[in-house]
């Protein structure tokens, strides 16, 4: 028998009081939870590399700011593909999720949604993502389709490798390529540097996220970077974040970033340093708050890059 969900059906680590749990029709709520609508940090973290890349591409192309149509398409695509990826992950992990305190209240292990219904919902979300992808040039469509490879294998990596977050990084960082290729129709060095740095960022913040599950993961036998690093957690996350900033430097140089772009990177780096300074390997609630704060860090960087593109483009 599956474990009982919370009385409200709300997933344990969702944003308290989110509209999806308060106002959505009761029959729709389990599907919104499958798509992580009530946990918007996921699609923000998928979206932000797209926006960074779009802003850098605008600078390199001499445009006064990133292409607004592209930003809107990336937003819709991020929400749809975050939902599709989360649904796929939950289908693959439904038995493991039932054994972990934080995840046993999810719709599949708690019995709110059947596996067949979840699979159908996955297809619908993927079709929305495909419709968004088809609005871009042919190279962008191809690059976007290739992102499905790391997405497909990620749920199974936590069973076989000590740092499955590395595979998650390959998937969640894909937008760092997309914003650039949507403008230029090719993948150039600045986009590759941005992608590499974003992979390191994802490994860092998802290691923080995994702190919540260390004890359960040890019991169930699920691998995670938080388990691997243990008492060296702060050092490991600090090294990931240092690699992020270091790899972003040639990306900004290659795109021709100006003072505002560098200011954005400096403030982004300061935000990451604060996360490391206040991280504790056994404080789950604090880890969740720090993980979520990466949305603000990413928006700071985007604001700097976008303002820089606008300033340079209007000169």
C-alpha positions in Angstrom: 0.0 0.0 0.0 1.4 3.4 -0.9 2.1 5.9 1.9 -0.6 8.4 2.7 -0.2 11.8 1.2 -0.5 14.9 3.4 -4.2 15.5 4.2 -4.3 18.4 1.7 -2.4 16.4 -0.9 0.3 19.0 -0.9 3.8 17.9 -1.5 6.0 18.3 1.5 8.7 20.7 0.0 6.2 22.8 -2.1 6.0 26.6 -1.6 3.5 27.1 1.2 0.3 28.8 0.2 1.0 28.5 -3.6 -2.0 29.2 -5.8 -1.9 25.7 -7.3 -2.7 24.2 -3.9 -5.2 26.8 -2.9 -7.3 27.7 -6.0 -6.8 25.1 -8.7 -9.6 22.6 -9.2 -9.1 19.6 -7.0 -8.8 17.2 -9.9 -6.1 19.3 -11.6 -3.9 19.7 -8.5 -2.1 16.3 -8.7 -1.1 17.1 -12.3 0.2 20.6 -11.4 2.2 18.9 -8.6 3.6 16.4 -11.1 4.7 19.4 -13.2 6.2 21.1 -10.1 4.0 24.2 -10.7 3.9 24.8 -7.0 7.7 24.6 -6.9 8.6 27.3 -9.5 12.3 27.3 -8.6 12.8 24.4 -11.0 11.6 26.2 -14.1 13.4 29.4 -13.0 16.7 27.4 -12.9 16.0 25.9 -16.3 15.1 29.3 -17.7 17.9 31.5 -16.4 20.7 30.0 -18.6 18.5 30.6 -21.6 18.1 34.2 -20.7 21.9 34.6 -19.9 22.7 33.2 -23.3 20.2 35.4 -25.0 21.7 38.5 -23.3 25.2 37.5 -24.2 24.2 36.9 -27.8 22.6 40.4 -27.9 25.9 41.9 -26.8 27.9 40.0 -29.3 25.5 40.9 -32.1 25.3 44.6 -31.2 21.6 44.4 -30.3 20.1 46.8 -27.7 19.1 44.1 -25.3 18.0 40.4 -25.7 15.3 39.4 -28.2 12.0 39.8 -26.3 10.2 37.2 -28.3 13.0 34.7 -27.6 12.8 35.5 -23.8 9.0 34.8 -23.9 9.4 31.5 -25.8 12.1 30.4 -23.4 9.8 31.1 -20.5 7.0 29.0 -21.9 9.4 26.2 -22.9 11.1 26.1 -19.5 7.8 25.7 -17.7 6.6 23.0 -20.1 9.9 21.1 -20.2 10.5 21.4 -16.5 7.1 19.8 -16.0 7.7 17.1 -18.6 11.1 16.3 -17.1 9.8 16.2 -13.6 6.9 13.9 -14.6 9.3 11.6 -16.3 11.6 11.6 -13.3 8.7 10.8 -11.0 7.6 7.9 -13.2 11.1 6.4 -13.1 11.6 7.1 -9.4 8.1 6.3 -8.0 9.3 3.3 -6.0 12.3 5.1 -4.6 10.3 8.2 -3.8 8.0 6.1 -1.7 10.9 5.3 0.6 12.1 8.9 1.1 10.4 11.2 3.6 10.5 14.3 1.5 9.2 12.7 -1.7 6.7 10.1 -0.6 3.9 12.7 -0.7 4.4 13.2 -4.5 1.4 12.3 -6.6 2.7 8.9 -7.9 4.0 7.3 -4.7 1.1 8.6 -2.8 -1.5 7.3 -5.3 -2.9 10.6 -6.3 -2.2 9.9 -10.0 -1.8 6.6 -11.9 1.4 5.8 -13.9 -0.7 5.6 -17.1 -2.2 9.1 -16.5 1.2 10.5 -15.6 2.6 9.2 -18.9 -0.2 10.8 -20.9 0.4 14.1 -19.1 4.1 13.8 -19.9 3.3 13.5 -23.6 1.1 16.6 -23.5 3.8 18.7 -21.8 6.4 17.5 -24.3 4.3 18.5 -27.2 4.0 22.0 -25.8 7.8 22.1 -25.5 8.1 20.9 -29.1 5.7 23.6 -30.3 8.0 26.2 -28.7 11.1 24.7 -30.1 9.8 24.7 -33.6 9.6 28.5 -33.5 13.4 28.8 -33.7 15.9 28.2 -36.5 16.8 24.7 -37.7 20.1 24.6 -35.8 18.4 25.6 -32.6 15.8 22.9 -33.1 18.5 20.3 -33.6 20.4 21.5 -30.5 17.2 21.5 -28.5 16.4 18.0 -29.5 19.8 16.8 -28.4 19.0 18.0 -24.8 16.7 15.0 -24.5 19.7 12.6 -24.1 20.8 13.8 -20.7 17.2 14.3 -19.7 16.4 10.7 -20.5 19.3 9.1 -18.6 19.4 11.4 -15.5 16.8 9.6 -13.4 18.8 6.4 -13.5 22.2 7.9 -12.6 21.4 8.2 -8.9 21.5 4.4 -8.9 24.9 4.0 -10.4 27.1 7.0 -10.0 28.2 9.0 -7.0 27.5 12.4 -8.5 24.3 12.2 -10.5 24.1 16.0 -10.3 26.7 16.1 -13.0 24.2 14.5 -15.5 21.5 16.9 -14.2 23.9 19.7 -14.9 24.3 18.6 -18.6 20.5 18.7 -18.9 19.6 21.8 -16.9 22.4 23.9 -18.5 21.2 23.4 -22.1 19.6 26.8 -22.3 23.1 28.3 -22.1 23.5 27.1 -25.7 20.0 27.8 -26.8 19.9 31.6 -26.4 23.1 32.0 -28.5 22.1 29.5 -31.2 18.7 31.1 -31.6 20.4 34.4 -32.6 23.4 33.1 -34.6 22.3 29.7 -35.9 25.5 28.1 -34.6 27.2 27.3 -31.3 30.3 29.5 -30.7 32.9 29.5 -27.9 31.1 32.0 -25.6 28.1 29.7 -25.5 30.3 26.7 -24.8 32.0 28.5 -21.9 28.7 29.6 -20.6 27.4 26.1 -20.8 30.4 24.6 -19.0 30.1 27.2 -16.2 26.4 26.6 -15.8 27.0 22.8 -15.5 29.3 23.6 -12.5 26.6 25.9 -11.1 23.9 23.2 -11.3 26.2 20.6 -9.6 26.8 23.2 -6.8 23.1 24.2 -6.2 21.8 20.7 -6.5 24.3 19.4 -4.0 22.9 22.0 -1.6 19.4 20.7 -2.5 20.4 17.1 -1.8 21.3 18.0 1.8 17.6 17.6 2.6 17.7 13.8 1.8 21.1 12.7 3.1 19.8 10.5 5.9 17.1 8.9 3.7 19.4 8.5 0.8 21.9 6.6 3.0 19.2 4.2 4.1 17.7 3.6 0.7 21.1 3.5 -1.1 20.6 6.5 -3.4 23.7 8.2 -4.5 24.1 12.0 -4.3 27.0 14.5 -4.2 25.8 15.6 -0.8 26.4 12.1 0.5 29.7 11.8 -1.3 31.2 15.1 0.0 29.9 14.8 3.5 31.9 17.0 5.9 33.6 18.6 2.9 30.3 19.8 1.6 31.1 23.6 1.8 34.5 23.1 0.2 32.9 21.1 -2.7 30.1 23.5 -3.3 32.6 26.4 -3.1 34.8 24.8 -5.7 31.8 24.3 -8.0 30.8 27.9 -7.7 34.4 29.1 -8.2 34.5 27.0 -11.4 31.2 28.6 -12.4 32.5 32.2 -12.2 35.8 31.3 -13.7 34.3 29.6 -16.7 31.9 32.6 -17.2 34.9 34.9 -17.6 35.9 33.8 -21.1 32.2 33.7 -22.0 31.8 37.4 -21.2 35.2 38.2 -22.9 34.2 36.4 -26.0 30.8 38.1 -26.3 32.4 41.6 -25.7 30.7 42.3 -22.4 31.1 45.8 -20.9 31.2 47.2 -17.3 27.5 46.4 -16.5 28.0 42.7 -17.6 31.1 42.4 -15.4 29.2 44.1 -12.5 26.4 41.5 -12.9 29.0 38.7 -12.7 30.6 40.2 -9.6 27.3 40.4 -7.8 26.4 36.9 -8.9 29.7 35.7 -7.5 29.1 37.5 -4.2 25.7 35.8 -3.9 27.2 32.4 -4.4 29.9 33.1 -1.9 27.3 34.0 0.7 25.5 30.7 0.1 28.7 28.7 0.7 29.5 30.7 3.9 26.1 29.9 5.4 25.7 26.3 4.3 25.5 23.4 6.8 25.6 19.7 5.8 22.9 18.7 8.2 20.5 21.7 8.1 17.8 20.7 5.5 15.5 23.7 5.8 18.5 26.1 5.5 19.7 24.1 2.4 16.3 24.4 0.8 16.3 28.2 1.3 19.8 28.5 -0.1 18.9 26.4 -3.1 15.9 28.5 -3.9 18.0 31.7 -3.5 19.8 30.7 -6.8 16.8 32.2 -8.7 17.8 35.6 -7.3 21.5 35.0 -8.0 20.6 34.1 -11.6 18.3 37.1 -12.0 21.1 39.4 -10.8 23.4 38.1 -13.5 20.8 38.3 -16.2 20.0 41.9 -15.2 23.7 42.8 -15.5 24.1 41.1 -18.9 20.8 42.5 -20.3 21.6 46.1 -19.1 25.0 45.8 -20.6 23.6 44.7 -24.0 21.1 47.6 -23.9 23.8 50.1 -23.0 26.2 48.9 -25.6 23.5 48.6 -28.3 22.3 52.1 -27.8 25.7 53.8 -27.8 
